[in-house]
Amino acid sequence: MNVYHIKKMTKTPVCQRCIYFYVTHEPAMPYGCRAMHFKSAQNPAQVVLSSSGIECQLFTLKDANREVEKKSLPKRVA
């Protein structure tokens, strides 16, 4: 199963398939990433790529067949 979306010859993780992705229900910032502790108007993977220049390193595929185990999240950097 291919978990990456191919766009302009680069592979970008599909956030909707990641255990850390969530919908905030805030009109101005509808998408969020629990692993990196931020909300955004854009797809979080696009924000990470544009701000750091590298693909998201914390992407973890959801398991559709069973309940996702709670993983320990990376510690928040102040």
Secondary structure, DSSP 8 states (H G I E B T S, - for coil): ---EEEETTEEEE-GGGBTTEEE---TTS-EEETTTTEEESS-HHHHHHHHHSS--S---B--TTS------------
